Amino acid sequence: MAVDIIGKDKDIIPVVTRRASSAVQLSEVVLIEKSEGVVTIETVKERIVTRQSMKEIVKELDGKDNFYACHSYLVINFDYVRSMENGYIFFACRKAEYVGEKNFAKARKKYNEYIGYNG
């Protein structure tokens, strides 16, 4: 059985709540969403809810080309996007998010660049 060792050079998001502290692997993050004063980090394995600020969490994503902020309350990981159409982003985990026309156009353009489409 392989064991992942978390070190300071690993790509993680530190998540601290009242009851727990954890290191979320960036490679497992599908999306990060803020709603009603809480931030939810959806990973391939679990859903983590924290009251940390979205700004604080997004700071950990600096320089990561696969993450894109559709707007101030939704950040997506292009690695888990399966398709984008009619204002919706569809993820590999069978989740869909509506981002609106203006934000969708920008996100789709960035996604097309990410997947290597230059048309």
C-alpha positions in Angstrom: 0.0 0.0 0.0 1.4 3.4 -1.0 1.3 6.2 1.5 1.4 9.9 0.5 3.7 11.9 2.8 2.8 15.5 3.1 5.7 17.9 3.2 6.2 21.6 2.9 7.0 21.3 -0.8 3.7 19.5 -1.5 0.8 21.3 -3.2 -1.8 21.5 -0.5 -4.5 23.8 0.9 -4.3 24.1 4.7 -7.8 23.9 6.1 -8.4 24.8 9.7 -11.8 24.5 11.4 -12.7 24.7 15.1 -12.4 21.0 15.4 -9.8 19.9 12.9 -6.8 20.9 10.8 -6.1 19.2 7.5 -4.0 19.4 4.4 -6.1 19.0 1.2 -4.1 17.9 -1.8 -4.6 20.4 -4.7 -4.6 17.5 -7.2 -7.8 16.2 -5.6 -9.7 19.5 -5.5 -12.6 19.6 -8.0 -14.0 23.0 -7.0 -14.1 25.6 -4.2 -17.3 27.4 -3.5 -18.4 30.1 -1.1 -22.1 30.2 0.0 -23.8 31.7 3.0 -20.6 32.5 4.9 -18.9 29.1 4.5 -16.4 27.8 2.0 -16.9 24.3 0.7 -14.0 22.4 -0.9 -15.2 19.6 -3.1 -12.5 16.9 -3.6 -12.6 13.6 -5.4 -13.0 11.9 -2.0 -14.9 14.3 0.3 -16.6 17.6 0.9 -14.8 19.9 3.4 -16.6 22.9 4.9 -14.8 25.7 6.6 -15.3 29.3 7.7 -11.9 30.3 6.4 -12.1 33.2 4.0 -12.2 32.4 0.3 -9.4 34.9 -0.3 -7.2 33.0 2.2 -7.8 29.7 0.5 -7.5 31.0 -3.1 -4.1 32.5 -2.1 -2.8 28.9 -2.0 -3.7 28.5 -5.7 -1.4 31.3 -7.0 0.5 30.2 -10.1 -1.6 27.0 -10.6 -2.8 27.1 -14.3 -5.4 24.4 -13.7 -7.4 26.5 -11.2 -9.7 29.3 -12.5 -11.9 31.7 -10.5 -15.2 31.9 -12.4 -16.2 34.6 -10.0 -15.5 35.6 -6.4 -17.4 32.6 -5.0 -16.5 29.8 -7.3 -13.1 28.4 -8.3 -12.8 25.4 -10.5 -10.1 22.9 -11.3 -9.9 22.4 -15.1 -8.5 18.9 -14.6 -12.0 17.8 -13.5 -14.1 19.7 -16.1 -15.6 17.3 -18.6 -17.6 19.8 -20.6 -19.0 23.4 -20.7 -22.2 24.4 -22.4 -25.1 26.9 -22.1 -23.6 28.6 -19.0 -23.0 25.3 -17.2 -19.8 23.6 -16.2 -20.0 19.8 -15.9 -17.5 18.0 -13.8 -16.2 14.4 -13.8 -17.9 13.9 -10.4 -21.3 14.4 -12.1 -21.7 17.8 -10.5 -22.8 20.8 -12.6 -22.4 24.5 -11.8 -24.2 27.4 -13.5 -21.9 30.4 -13.8 -23.9 32.9 -16.0 -23.3 34.0 -19.5 -20.6 36.6 -19.0 -18.5 34.4 -16.5 -19.2 31.4 -18.7 -17.7 33.0 -21.8 -14.5 33.9 -19.9 -14.2 30.5 -18.2 -14.8 28.7 -21.5 -12.1 30.7 -23.3 -9.6 29.9 -20.5 -10.7 26.2 -20.5 -10.2 26.0 -24.3 -6.6 27.4 -23.8 -6.0 24.9 -21.0 -7.0 21.9 -23.2 -4.9 23.2 -26.1 -7.6 24.5 -28.4 -6.3 27.6 -30.3 -9.1 28.1 -32.8 
